[in-house]
Every structure is written in structure tokens, then in C-alpha cells.
Amino acid sequence: MSIILIMCLNLVAIPGGLFEMRVDPAKSIVGMKGLVDMEGFFISELTNYAKELKDKIDTIESFLQDVQSKREISRRNPKEFVAHPLNAFSLIRRLHEDWTHIELYMSEKVGMSHLTAIKNGLDEAQPTDEDLKDAIDGIISLHRFYNLQPADIAKGLLMGKQYNAHLTTINCQAIAIICLNMNYDRDALNWYKTAVEQYDDDRDGQVYREVFDFKLRDLYINYVSTLVVKGFRKAAHDVLRNVSDLDATLWLLHKDVYEVGKIDVPDPTFIVKPWVDYNGCQGFTKRKKYFSCHYERGTSAFLKMAPLKVETLSLNPHIVIYHDVIYDSEISRLKNISLPSLKSPPTYLNGEDYNLKYSKVQEVQESPLNRRIGDMTGENVKEDTDLLINNFGICGFRYYHTDNLEEQDQTAVLGDRLTSIIFFLNDVDLGGAISFPHLHLSVFPRKGSALVWRNLDQNLQPNEDLLHLSCPVVVGSKWTLVKWLHEKPQIFHRPCKKEFKEFNK
């Protein structure tokens, strides 16, 4: 998200285990494995803590069962019971010794090592408020780009596909509060409504009340108060109508809302326009069909024996996609190199990055991958040695931008970015397309393929039609590898085409 935390790796040592925890977890799906390990560790410690508590209860119940059996005999005829010397001796000894031992055993704290382990883990590696905001902002982007409604998101129904995942009442309430703070009034009210709908007292009630200090009354108060503040008095009255008998506070609130609702002012309405996929993230925009598919053989002698599969997506500007041009072994190597150094990026030119981490990778000039890039583009790759590997986080995306550099950011040796090459290192379950809205073109990630376009025209001027967006990832982990080839090293490799001018005689 928008706030950048410390960009490094931490090794968190916790009693009973050692696992790796990455900062800014919501900004990279691969970085969230540490959170899975962390919760697994906590579950193990809590399980052992519960077992020790249960063992203590079993011991106490065993003692209780023994003394109750004796008590049952003594209760019927106390005088006859103590008249027997063995019973009298046993009673005196129990009261003198056994009850002292059980009192000491009752006051003994158990499972403290497990409690300490969980506390230390939370102190060292617990996600921060900013991490939670990052995750919530990612969920909010699903509505912005895909028009997914809170009720569907909470049920795990994403773009018509039902997933085995859902959001609880507490999750929905947290999103509602953030939306309210960001002045997303309509979204906040919808999330509050969804939070109420997701609550199941039989399933959630005891744990919510005893562990989370959650009161259903407070959820209704926050929801209704927000409705009233935003002018939805009648809607607030309708919400309270069927729940005011749950709590005296809700009954009083219902009474107040009823009085306020007498004011003859209609509730406001949100203007809801028909949703159109203007971003092209769902690929529903109308566009021309792909122009052609062919085998590229002409950029190098090697391609005469092993041509590349090319699909032309646009002629002007020229955009193509190469299929099967990066191999599993190369993908694994690049991921392994980049994992330790993934970090949150600064804001790029003409755009912002949301829930994304990157790492720069140095590739040997004469590596097979670099030679393949040269074969794909017909350009000089020797001066441009850096590759940029990206991993997107929770609903991560890059907002509208072009790949051109501002003049002050260009170097005398390299100049502006002439060509962009984006390799897709994995398939994405849902979402994550690269969309060119001006061209009505959307390209979805496909493992092993590479999207290539030129950012400058024949006069070496930026082409604004190449404004593009990396759409939010809905489900899955998206990895991309980016290579930019700059204009200056291509002066003898790709000369400008001649322009013939007609002069009036």
C-alpha cells in the first residue's frame, strides 16, 4: 500500500521454533508464507497450552471424584461415619494434608512457557496497523476494478467463481471502518451491512464475546450511527426495528432514531451508474481481433533453426506477445535469486504501486536469456544489464502509467526507455491482466510468455497510447520479469526510418 515500512528480512527466533518473517507481508504473496508459518507455530503452542490446562482439570476432577464418593457416605449419617476409626483418621488426614496440596495445585499456573512463546512471537513479528491497512486496501480495490460487491466478496464469490474462503463479521467490520475513514461512504455502509449478515451467534457468539470482547450491540450501534450521520434515518430505523429487543441500549437508540426519523426529509440516494469495464481488467472491452500469429526467424541466424512463436496484438503502436520464451529452470533461478532482496518500491513515474515488491537482478550479458531478448527485439542488450522481478501482494496492482522516463531521469549513455519486455513467470488464477485502455487491449498472464512493445515512435517521442495498467490480482500469486532497452545503445541497431516529404514545386 501507500506507506513504505522497513525494507529488509527479519529472522524471528521464537522458543520452540525458528521461522522467517518478512516485513510488509501484504505487499507480496510469497512474503506471506512467513505469516502461515507464524500462525502454525501459534496453533501448536496454543494446543499444548490447552493440553496442559486439560491435564490440570483432569487431575482436579480425579481428586474431586474421590472425595465426593467419600462425602456421599458421610453425608447420609455423619455420626456413624466418624464413629469408625478408619473413616475418622482418613477424614482428619485429608483435611490436614490433601486439601492443602490441592489448594497449592489449584493456584499453580500451567502452560506459561507456551503463553510466553506466543507473546514473544507477537512482539517480534506481529503484522502492524499499516500491514492491516495494506490488506484492506487490496480488498477495496476488488470493487474499484471489478465491481465485486461486499456481500459476494465476504462469501468468497469472486467474478462468478465460488472459492472455499470467506470473510467473518470482524473482517467485514474492519473494512467498513477503513472505508469510513477514507470517505467511501457507500462502501462503508455496504460493509457494515455485510458484517451484520455474516454474524452467526451459534457459531461466533461465545468466542467473539469471551476472546475478542466483541458485542453485537456495538456493531449495530456503529452501523446505525453511520447511517444517521450520513442522513439515512429511515434505513437506520429499519435496521433497528427487528433487533431493538436484543439490548436495552439498542431499544433506546431505536427510540431516538424513530424520533429523528419523523423529520420529513427523505433519505439520500447514491447514484449508481451501470458498471462498465473501462479499465479493461476483465477483458470485456471491445477491441480488434489479434492481427496475426507467425514464427520469428529473421532477427538472428539462430532463429532459422529455432524460430520464436509470436502473436501480434497491435500494429500501431506495435505490441506483440512471444510464447514459451522463458523456461522453468530460468524462472526458478530468478525467483531464488530475488527472494532474499524483495522490497517495496517507491512510486514510479506517472503511477503508483499497490501491494507490490520488486528486486533488481543482474543478468550476465551473454546469458541465454539475454541473447533470447536480443533475438526477440533485434536490439542491443549489452548496455542494459538489469532485470526487474516483481511479485504482487494482496490484490496488488500498478496504476496507470507509461514506461517513459522524465528527461531529468535519463542518462547520457542510455536515454529514454525504447522497448519494454515483460515476462510472465507464472499463470494467475484470476485477474492480473496488463491493460492498455486507449487500445482496448488486455493481456492476461500466461507462464513462459513475454509481452513486448516500443515506447517511442520513429521520432523517438513517447506514445501516449501506451498508457497501461497492471490490474489487481484477484486470486493467485503474480510474478513478472521486466527488461527495459533504452534508446541510445540502439543507434546502430535500429535506425529511424526515413520520412519522405513532398515539396510543392
Secondary structure, DSSP 8 states (H G I E B T S, - for coil): --S----SEEEEEETTEEEEEESSGGG-TGGGHHHHHHHHHHHHHHHHHHHHHHHHHHHHHHHHHHHHHHHHHHHH-HHHHHHSHHHHHHHHHIIIIIHHHHHHHHH----HHHHHHHHHHHHHH---HHHHHHHHHHHHHHHHHH---HHHHHHTEETTEE-S----HHHHHHHHHHHHHTT-HHHHHHHHHHHHHH--HHHHHHHHHHTS---HHHHHHHHHHHHHHTT-HHHHHHHHHTTGGG-HHHHHHHHHHHHHTTS--------------TT-TTS-S------EEEEE-SS-SGGGTS-EEEEEEETTTTEEEEES-S-HHHHHHHHHHHGGG-B-----TT--EEEEEEEEEE--TTSHHHHHHHHHH-S--SS--EEEEEEEEEEEEEEEE-S---GGG-BTTTBSEEEEEEEE-S--SEE--EEEGGGTEEE---TT-EEEEESB-TTS-B-GGG-EEE--EEES--EEEEEEEESGGGTTTS-----------
